[in-house]
Amino acid sequence: MKLWQDQPNSQFAQEQLHIERFTIGSDKLWDTLLAGCDVRGSVAHATMLESIGIITTDELRQLLDALQDIQQNISAGKFQISEGIEDVHTQVELMLTEKLGDVGKKIHTGRSRNDQALVDIKLFIKSQIQLLTNNIDTLFQLLLDLSEEHKGHLMPGYTHMQLAMPSSFGLWFGAFAESLSDDLELLIAAYNVCNKNPLGSAAGFGSSFPIDRQQTTALLGFASINRNVVYAQMTRGKVEKITAMGLATVAATLSKMSMDVCLYLNQNFGFISFPNQLTTGSSIMPHKHNPDVFELVRAKCNRIQALPNELTLLTNNLPTGYHRDFQLTKECLFPAFTNLNDCIEMVILMLINITVTPDLLDHPKYANLFTVEEVNRLVLSGTPFRDAYNIVSTKVQNGTFQANTAVAHTHIGSIGNLCTKEIRAEFEVKRKLLTN
């Protein structure tokens, strides 16, 4: 069944089946995820139709009761899009019509599948951003806790992959926490773009019915309205791409952390370790303990970082109005939420079990980490900076530089302020914008 279907005609029946399989593709799978949102949209739309006199109070009651039954099926995991049904919108309308007859046929008055789909997708993305934010919050809090726990455990800092200056595991963990806080900025932007009601734009040209868009906006929990009905349809694809940018920046943080973990777990570094049970082995090398979890997090997150470009290529240069190309945005974006949440949950599991190697900087190979501290000591004793730099540089070149590891602890104490209280407070303000 199709909402747009002409009278049945046996001519080209086989060809129509081929076209149907091609045009629907995997869309029914992703539409199932939208079922609850479709019911919410229909409840709001029916309520509005009754308020403007398009349907009666009794018809509204019947529709709301039937929609509640459908929602219960969805919650129980029993909702399915039947064979031959094109999408979730058709399935819900068919169920209403089968149960209520002509009353069910009235539900589509004043709307199009275009604005109906936009409502579903926006409600779905909003809920997924909130779920993702909750997971980010858990990882963020863990990282800051680890930062405080390990603020006195020193590690080498690198630039150009060369030894640079002393750092600490506290700074390392805390850096990724603050990165996640900044990542919320893009998710907030995506959420705000999603948080505008497109219902009432119909196919992109509005409706001659006296619909009340303010009422449906309030009923659906949107903050405001997509006012221009043509632009409301233009947000299809744009919303998905902006959301993908938000996911990509979180993925970038996880990918960089995963690369560090893989590097630091390497025996030539030996900065950190995990229980052997949380690593993987080799079929022929008994000594191997591989960081497969972080390698897969890195790979999955790198794929997510490609998503904005994929959506750009999918929707680029399309003229104004709806096009079937937009159908494919769901199969690009929806799995990314699942994959990113899975990655966050695995990183949390691993970090709960991480062990940091103590006293790393006592090894002679890290002696040159302390050259800056020696330059600073000479400057504080009255030597001009450039002269102090040249004095220490000469010692390094002729092999006479002697590191004072005690200075490193002074260095970390002076510049290693973790600012965890301030970072937590800033993060909390952003989190509330996404989860309240």
N, C-alpha and C positions, 0 to 999 in steps of 0.2 A: 504494500500500500504506500502511495505517495500522496502528500497533501495537494500536489499540483497535477495529479494524474488525470488524463482524458478518459473518455469511455473506453472500456476494454476493446482491443482490436487484435485479432489473431495474426494479422500481417506483421512481419518482422519480429515475431514473438521471441525467436531464438536469439536474434541480434540484440533485442532489448535486454535479455538476460546477461549477455556478455557485457553490454554497456553498463548495466546495473552493478555487476561485480567490479568493474573497473572504477566506476565513479564513487561507489560506496567505499571500496577498499577496506581498510581497517578502522574506518570511522566509527562503526558501531561499538567497537571495543572502547574507544576513548569517550564516546558519548555516554556510555554506561556510568562513567565517573561524574558526568554532569547531571544525572537523573535527579538528585536531591535539589540541585540548584534550579532545574527546570520546574520542579514542583513549587519551589518557593516563588519563582517568577510568576507562575500561573495563579497561585494564591493571591499575590498582590494585584495582578491584572484583573482577576475576577472580582476582587473586592472593589477595585476602582470602577469596573463596569457597572456594578450595582449602584454605586454612589452617584453615577451620572444617568441612571435610569435605563441603561441598555439591557440589563437583566433584572429580574425581580429578586426580592429578598429571599423568597423560597428557592429560586434557582441558584442563588449564591450559596445557600445552605447546602443544597445537594452537591454543588461543585466542591465546596470545602470539605464535606464529608468524604467524597470520593477521592479527592487529592490527599487527604489524611491517610486513607487506606493505602494509596500508592506509596506514600512516604514510609509507612510501616513496613511495606514489602521491601523498600530500598534499605531501610535500617536493618532488616532481618537478612539481607543478602539474597533476597528472592527475586528481585527485579531483573528482568531480561528484555532485550529488544528482540522481538519475535522474528522468525524467518520471513523474509519478504517485506519487512518494515525498514524504512530508509534510515531513520535516525530517532533519537530520544524524543524529540518534539512530536513526531508522528506517533510514536508508541504511547506517550502520555495522552494525547488527544484521542487516539483510538480506544484506549482503556476507558476514558471518560464517556465517549460516545457509546461504547458497548454497554456500559452500565446505566447511562442516563438518557440515551437517545438524543433527541433534539437539543436538550440542555447542554450536553457535551459538545455539540456542534457549534455552540455559541462562544466557546472559550477563546477562539482565535480572533474574535471581532476586535478591530482596531490595532492589531499588531501583525507583524510579519515574522517569518522564521529568521529574518536577518536581525531584527532587534531582539528577538527571543534568544537566539544563539549568543548575541553579544552579552545579554544579561547573564546567561548561564556561565559563560567563560569568565566574565569579570567577577562574579560571585565565587567561582571556583578558584581563580587566581588569588583573590583576597584571602580566602581560607587557607590556601597553600602557603602564602607568604607568612601568615600568622603561625602555622605549624612549623615552618622553617625557622622563624624567629625564636620560637620556644627551644628548638634544638640548638640554635646558635647561642642562645642564652646559657644553656647548660655547658657547652664547650667554653664559652667566654669565662664563666665563673671558675671552671676547672683550671684554665690557663692562668688566671690571676692568682688562684690559690697556689699553683705550682711556682709561679713567679715569686711569691712571698717566701715559700718554703725554701727555694734555692737561690735567694738573692746573694748569699755569701759564698756560693759555689762558683769558682772562677772557671772561665773557658777562654780559648783564643778567639779574638775577633779577626775577621778577614775582610780585605778589599782586594779585588782582582784575583781572588782565590789565593792570595799570599797573606802570610802573617802580618797583622796590622797592629792592634793594641789589645790589652786585656779587656775582656767583657765578663759577663756572668750568665749563668743559666736563668737567673731571675729576669735579666733584661731580655733574654731570648724568648722565654715563655710569654713575658709581658708584651713583647712586640707583636706577637700574633693576636693577643687579646685586643690590643688597641686597633690592629688592622681590622678585626671583625667589627669593632665599633664603627669604624669608618665605612665598612661594607654596608652597614645598615642604612647609611645615607642614600645609597642607590635603591635599596629595597623600599625605603620610605617614599622615594620619588615614584617608583613603580606602583606602589600601593595607592598613592594619591591619584595617579592617572586612572587606575582601575576603579577608584571610588567615586565615579560619576555615572549617573543612571542614563543608559541609552534607550530605555523602554519608552515607546511613544514615537520614536523616529521611524518605526515601521520598516519599509524597504529602503529608507534613506530619504524619503520625501515627505514624511509626516503623515498625518491622518486627518480626514475631514470630520471624524467623530470628535465630540467635545471632551477628549480624554484629559485626565488630571494627572500630569506628570509629577507634580509636587507630591501628590498622595502616594504614588508608587515609589517615589524616591525615599520617602519616610518609611514606608512599609518594608522596603528591601534593605534599609540600613545604609544607603548610599549617602555620601556627604553632600553631593550636589548633582547637577544635571549636565549632560552633554546638550547644550542649548541648541546649537545649530544641527538640524536633523541630518544634513548631508555630512557634516563632520562626524556625527555619531557613528555613521557607517565607516568613515575613514579611520576610526580608531581600531577597526579589525585589522590585525597584523601589527599595528603600531603598539598596541597594549602588550602583545606577546613579545615584541622585540625589546621594548623597554624593560619588561620583566626579565627577559633573558640576560640583559645587561646587569641587572641586579644579581641574578644567580651567578653570572660569570665572575663578578668581583669576589664573591664569597669563595667560589671555586679556585680563584687565583691564590687566595690566602692559603687554602688547604693544600694546593699543589706545591707552593713554595715551602710550606712546612714539611710536607712529605719528602721533598727533595733533600731538605736539611737532615731529616731523620735517616734517610737511606745513606747519606754521606757520613753522618756522625756514628752510625751503627757499624760502618766499615771498620775492620780491624786496624787499618792504618790510622784511623782517628780514635776510635774507642771511647767516644765521649759519653755514650749512653748504651743501655742494654734493655732487653725485655726477657721475660721468662721464655725458655725454649719452646714451651707449649704454644706460645702465641706467634711463633715464627714457623717457617717451613724449611724442609730439608731437601737434600739432593738424592737422586736414585743411586749415584755412584760415589759421592763424596761425603763420608760420614760426619765431617766436621762442620758442614754448612748449616747456618741458621739465617734464613733469608727474610727480608722485610717485605714479604709479598703484599701484606695489607696496605702498606704505604705506597708500594709501587702501583697497586691497582687504584688507590685513591688518587695518586698523581695522574694516572692515565684517564680515569673517569672525569676528573676535574678539568683536565686539558680538553677533553671532548666538550664539556659544558662551556668552556671558554670560547669554543668555536660556534656556539649556538647563535649569538647575535648575528654573526656573518651569514650563517645558514638561513636565518629568517629574513635577513636583508636581501639575499639573493632570491629567496622564494617570493617576496612581495614587492621587490624593487620595480619601479616604473609602471606599475599597474595604474590604469586611469581611475578616476573617482567612481565609487560605487562598489557593490559586492561582486566578487569573482570567485569561482570554485577553487582557485588556487589557495584561498585562505583555509580551506578544509585541512590542508596538510600541516598548518601551524600547530594543530593539536598533537599530532604524532611527533613533532619536533620538541615541543615545550613540555608536555605533560610528563613524559618519562624523566625529564631532567630534575623535576622536583623530587621524585622517588630516589633517583641516583644520588643527588646531593645530600638528602637526608640520610641515606644509607652511609655515605662517606663520613658525615659528621658523627654518626653513631659509632662507627668503627674507630675513628680517631679518638673519641672519648674513651672507648674501651681500652685502647692501647695506652693512652696517656695515664690512665688510672694505674697502670702497671709498669710505668717507665722507671728505670733506675739511672741516676746521674753519677758519673764517675768523679770521685773527689780528688782534690790535689793535682789536677791535670797540669797546672802551670809550674809545678816543681821540676818537671822534666827539662833538661838542658836545651832541648830543641826549641823550646819556647822563649829562650833568653832574650831574643831581639824584640819581643813584644813590649819590653820595658824601656825602649830607647826614648820614647816621648816623655816618659816620666823623668828620665835622667836629664833631658833637655830642660824640662820645666823646673827641676830642682836647681840647675845651674842659673836659670833666669831669675828665679826667686832669690838666689844668693848674690845677684848683681851683674851677672854676665849678660851682654846683649844677646837677644834671641838668635840672630844669625851666627854669631860666634859660638854659642852653645850648640847649635845644630851641627856646625862643622866639627867641633870637638868630638861629639858623640859619633858622628859619621866616620871620622878617622879611626876611632876605636873599633867600630864595627868592621871596617875594611881590613884592619890589621889583626883582628881577632883578639883584641884585648878588652873588649867591652864585657863588663861583669854586671849581670842583672841582680837587682835587689827585689826578690819576690815579695818582701814585706811591703814594698811601695805599691804593689798592685792592689793590695787590700785598701790602702789609703785612696788610691785612684777610684776604685769601685765605690768606696764610701762617699767620695766627693761628687762623682758624676752619675752614680748608679741609682739615683732616686727613682723608685719604681712608679711613684704617683698612682698607686693602685686605687686609692680612695677617690681621686679625681676621675680616673678612667671609668671606675664602676658607676659613679654618679652620672657621667655623660652618657654612658651606655644605657642606663636605666631610663633616662629621659626619652631616648630614641625607641627603646623597646616598648614603652607604654604607647607610643604613637601607632605601633603596629599590632599590639595585642589587646588593647582595651576596646 
